[in-house]
């Protein structure tokens, strides 16, 4: 690499306000999605435990986009 093709990154600050806001937004959105997915997982396990204890043999057809079996 010659001097004309190298880059100098000293001009841009790494911790500017736009990057900070985008990273905080990314963390919050993914936390909310993880929280929703956690409760969907708990609900699925809870239904399996409840139906096996009570002897329920009903077939549950869940065509929603949040069905955990289709997500995994």
Phi, psi and omega in degrees: 000135177267174182295330183283341181258001178273157182247148176245117182263011180285347181283331185253132177279139181288322184258062175276168187294321181296316179295321179296315180294318179296321180290321177294319178297317179300316180295316182294315180297316180290329175295317178297315179295321177294322178296316177297314180297324177298315179290327174296321178294315178299320180296320180295315178294321180296319179294320179297317179293315181296315183291329178286326177290318183275352180073028180280128181245018180294142175270125179259121179254111181244107181261011181286162180284347181264011178295124187293330181290331176275336178286325182267000000 
